[in-house]
């Protein structure tokens, strides 16, 4: 089972997760949203587990610049257009998805893996 961390190198929370996993020698794949957009399938997979509304970072600069706080919009469509709207970090396996840095949740996630 492969662990995937989705975020940006400038996101402090994402870097906390990366450091946490490296300290525990957990094998993971890092996806930098500044270099690659998520595929529609990846977005659907995450949305299925979290819910589309939970994926949008309402505190982000992009959210405010695009005026999304005053609009009715499709979260998946907006995320496909601008992946910087995604709440990061997103940590996912084949069966589970976490958002944000929470040491206890990360421990339970990697506890079920062969690290």
N, C-alpha and C positions, 0 to 999 in steps of 0.2 A: 504494500500500500504506500503510495507516494504522497508526501505532504507538499502542498503548494502554498506559498505566501505571495499575496498580491498587494502591491502598494507602490510607493515611490521611495527613492533613496533620501529625499528631503523630509519625509514624514518621520517624526520622532517615534511615534508609536510603532510604525513598521520596523524601524531599526531596533527597537526594544525586542520585538518578536524574533528578528533575525539573530540578535545577540543571544537571546534566551535559548534558541534552538542550537546555535553553534556551541554554546557552553555545555550542552547536553549531548553533543555529537549526534544530532538527529539529521538525517539526510533529508533535504528539502530542495524544491525548485523555487527560485525567486522570479516573479514576473513584475517588471518595472513598467508601470502604466505610462510613463513618459516615453518609453521605447516601443511599446506594443499595446494595441487595444485588445480588449477581450473579445472573443468570438461570440456570435449570438448564442451558440450552444453553451458556452461557459457562463454567460449572463443568465440564461434560462436556468441552468443548473443551480447557480447561487440563489436566484430569485425563488426557486422552488423550495429551498430550505429556509430562507430568511424572510421572504416576502419582499416584493419590489419596493415598497415604501421604506423598509429598513435599510435598503442599500444606498439611498441618497444621503449625502452629507449636507444637511441643511445649514451647517455653519461654514461651509466652504466659500471661498472667494468666487468661484465659478457660479455657485448657486445664486449669490447676490447679484453678480454682474449680469447674469442672464435674466434676472427678474423672476425667477421661478417661484419665489415666495408669494407672488401675486397672480400666478397662473394655475390653471388646471392642466396637468400634463401626464403623459405616459412615462413613468420612471424608466422602463427598459429602453424606450426609444431615446430618451435624453442621455442615458448612460452609454448607449451605442454610439451616439454622436460625440459625447465628451466624457471619456472615462475618468477624468479628474473629479467628477461629481460623486464617484464611488467612495463610500466610507471605508477608510483603510485603517489598519491592514485587514485583509480578508485571508483567513487561514482555512484551507479546505483539504479534505481527503475525499475518497470516493463516497463516503456515507455522511460526513458531518461538515458543517461550515460554522466558523466563528468569525466575529468581527471585533476588532479592537484587541488590546493587550490585556489579558487576564491570566495571570500565572497559574491559578488553580485550574481553569478550564483547559489551558494548554497542557498542563501536566496530565489531566485525564485523557486528553486527545492523543498525546504521544505515548501514554501508558499502554494503550491498546495496540501499539505498533511494535514491529520488530526493529528497534533502533540500533 
